[in-house]
Amino acid sequence: MTDTEFEALAGSALAAVEHAIEATGLDIDIQAKGAGVLDLEFEDGSKMIINRHAAAREIWVAARSGGFHFRHDGTAWRDTRDGAELFAALSGLVSAQAGATVTLTTA
């Protein structure tokens, strides 16, 4: 994957993540910080950072439960440890931090 392809895929994924979280209707403050960084603050004051990491060509997530790296496999962003798809993994992470069941989708 070229740098240009990575930037396009990661940018699209982060925009979709932002839209999906906004669509939940939960009290989550989302701030886009710089190019490719989403800062989420939950009602309880906890934070989650989702950002693209160009050098590794990955999307990184820092959540209360830990750090996660997602690499594009040609069709989807997958966790480098367990293979979970980005939106499925974020659904669980956001649910845990928000204290409410959330299912994030790209649609």
C-alpha positions as CSV (number, residue, x, y, z in Angstrom):
1,M,0.0,0.0,0.0
2,T,1.3,3.4,-0.9
3,D,1.3,6.4,1.4
4,T,-1.5,8.0,-0.6
5,E,-3.6,4.8,-0.4
6,F,-3.0,4.6,3.3
7,E,-4.0,8.2,3.9
8,A,-7.2,7.8,1.9
9,L,-8.2,4.6,3.6
10,A,-7.3,5.8,7.1
11,G,-9.0,9.2,6.5
12,S,-12.2,7.5,5.3
13,A,-12.2,5.1,8.3
14,L,-11.7,7.9,10.8
15,A,-14.5,9.9,9.2
16,A,-16.8,6.9,9.3
17,V,-15.9,6.3,13.0
18,E,-16.7,9.9,13.9
19,H,-20.0,9.7,12.0
20,A,-20.9,6.3,13.7
21,I,-20.2,7.6,17.2
22,E,-22.2,10.8,16.6
23,A,-25.1,8.7,15.4
24,T,-25.3,6.8,18.7
25,G,-26.8,9.8,20.4
26,L,-24.7,9.2,23.5
27,D,-23.0,12.0,25.4
28,I,-19.6,11.6,23.9
29,D,-17.6,14.7,23.0
30,I,-15.7,14.2,19.8
31,Q,-12.9,16.5,18.7
32,A,-10.8,16.1,15.6
33,K,-7.3,17.1,16.6
34,G,-4.9,17.7,13.8
35,A,-4.8,15.5,10.8
36,G,-6.0,12.0,11.6
37,V,-6.7,12.2,15.3
38,L,-10.1,11.8,17.1
39,D,-10.2,12.6,20.8
40,L,-13.4,11.2,22.5
41,E,-14.4,12.2,26.0
42,F,-17.1,10.3,27.7
43,E,-19.7,11.5,30.2
44,D,-17.6,10.1,33.1
45,G,-14.5,12.1,32.0
46,S,-12.6,9.1,30.5
47,K,-11.0,9.5,27.1
48,M,-10.3,7.4,24.0
49,I,-7.9,8.5,21.3
50,I,-8.2,7.1,17.8
51,N,-5.5,8.1,15.3
52,R,-3.7,7.0,12.2
53,H,-0.1,6.1,12.4
54,A,1.5,6.7,9.0
55,A,4.9,5.1,9.7
56,A,3.3,1.8,10.7
57,R,0.3,2.3,8.3
58,E,-2.1,1.5,11.1
59,I,-5.0,3.0,13.0
60,W,-4.2,3.1,16.7
61,V,-6.8,3.2,19.5
62,A,-5.9,4.1,23.1
63,A,-8.8,3.2,25.4
64,R,-9.3,2.7,29.1
65,S,-8.9,-1.0,28.6
66,G,-5.6,-0.7,26.6
67,G,-4.0,0.0,23.3
68,F,-4.9,-1.5,20.0
69,H,-3.4,-1.4,16.5
70,F,-5.4,-2.0,13.3
71,R,-3.9,-2.8,9.9
72,H,-5.8,-2.9,6.6
73,D,-5.8,-6.4,5.2
74,G,-7.1,-5.3,1.7
75,T,-10.7,-5.4,2.7
76,A,-11.0,-4.2,6.3
77,W,-9.0,-2.7,9.3
78,R,-8.1,-5.7,11.5
79,D,-6.6,-5.8,15.0
80,T,-3.0,-7.0,14.7
81,R,-3.4,-9.2,17.7
82,D,-6.8,-11.0,17.4
83,G,-8.0,-10.0,13.9
84,A,-11.1,-8.2,15.1
85,E,-12.6,-5.8,12.6
86,L,-12.2,-2.1,13.6
87,F,-15.9,-1.2,14.0
88,A,-16.7,-4.4,15.9
89,A,-13.8,-3.8,18.3
90,L,-14.7,-0.1,18.7
91,S,-18.3,-1.1,19.5
92,G,-17.1,-3.1,22.4
93,L,-14.6,-0.5,23.6
94,V,-17.1,2.4,23.3
95,S,-19.8,0.3,25.0
96,A,-17.4,-0.5,27.9
97,Q,-16.4,3.2,28.4
98,A,-19.9,4.6,27.8
99,G,-21.6,2.1,30.1
100,A,-24.2,1.4,27.4
101,T,-24.4,-1.1,24.6
102,V,-23.3,0.5,21.3
103,T,-23.1,-1.1,17.9
104,L,-21.0,1.1,15.5
105,T,-21.5,0.6,11.8
106,T,-20.1,2.2,8.7
107,A,-23.6,2.8,7.2
